[in-house]
Amino acid sequence: MASNRFAALLLAAMLCAIGAAAHADTLAATVAAVKPSIVGIGTLQRTRTPPVQFIATGFVTGDGLSVITAAHAVPLVLDVARMETLGIITGRGDQLDFRPVTVKNIDREHDLVHLRLMGAPLPALRIDDGDRGAEGQSLAFTGFPLGMALGMVPVTHRATLAAITPVVQPIANSRSLDARTIRQLQRPFSLFQLDGTAYPGNSGSPLYDPETGVVFGVVNSAVLKGLKESAISQPSGITYAIPARYIRELMDRI
């Protein structure tokens, strides 16, 4: 009896190890497929040193000419007199290319922006066509956590969808209300809370299914500043993402 129980436990452990190895292989293949769609977002000013400044991560979707990133990362005003240009940064390491973009649509409420490229399309990621994010779901995100400081090498983090949580924090009394919180209370929406740690350059990174590469959200932390994390004197490193439904709505706008 004891030997049978030991054999069963050994078999279960072997199956778990095989499953984990298969999952790792699947993620490795997915990351390889996702990376060509990951771009840097930045500005170019040729009289500046360095001429290109990185501001966020973005990713290509749709027809290969649409780029999604976090709206807070896109400068409201460019230095037109010095010919500063908004664009995407492609390539790897020191071999970088800058391609100008135009702003197609901005969703300030959900902190998303739709940019458009000219010229040849790039490999595109598919956006989830439903609202299938579920707590406990395994996900991944790829981006540039420290921007050009690491040589523009895309970095991938695993993440569990830890919670689907309202964007606003509980309000103890009316004195705690400010204009931003009132707007969020009037038009509430939910965020994905993740247990993977993102860094400032990760804003705009796609949050995707490790097996298919389908995008479930956009990594974002700035949307929570002054809301949930205002209750934390020292932010915990919890990461948030904007669900894919808001990407679809933004791209559907005329």
C-alpha positions, 0 to 999 in steps of 0.5 A: 500500500505504501509503495503504491502511494509513493508511486502515485505521488512520484507520478504526480510530481513527474506530471507536474514537472512535465507540465511546467516545462511545457508551459515554459516552452510555450511562453518562450515561443509566445515571447519570440512571437510578441517581441517584434510588435513591441516598440519604444515611444519617444521624441526626436529632436536632432539638436538635443543630446541624446536626440531621441528620448524614450518615454514609454513602451507601446505595441503594434496592433490592428493593420500593423500601423496602429500603436497603443500606449499609455496617454500620460506618456505622450507629451501634450506639447512638442517643441515645434520650433526645434522640430521635435517629433513624436514617434516609435523606436524600433530595433534592438540594442544600439541599432535603433530606428525612429519612425514618426507617428500621429495621434489618432485618438486619446482616451484620457479617462482610461489613459490610452492613446492610439497612434498611427504610423506611416509606411510599411506595417509592422507585426501586429498583436491581436486584441482580445475580443471579449472580457475574458480576464479572470482572477487567477489567470496566468499572464505576461507582459513585455516592455522596456522597464528602464527604457534606453538605460538597458539598451532597448532590450525587451524584458518579459515578466510573468504575472497573475491576474490577482484581482479585478478591482474598481479604479477608485479607493473607498472614501471615508468622508466628503473631505477626501473628495477631489475633482479627479476622484469625483470624475472616477466615481461618476464613471467608474471602471475596473482595472486588472491588478497584477502580482508582477512588478512593472517599472516606469518604462513599462507603461504601455506594455501589452498584457497578454496570454502566455499561450496565444499572445492575445492582448488582455490589457495595457500595463499602467500605474499612473492612472492609480496615482492619487487614487488607490495608491494615495492610501499607501505611504510607500507604494507596494509595487503592485501593478495595474493594467487597463482591460482590453475592452477600452483598447477596442473602444478607442480603436473603433472611434472615428 
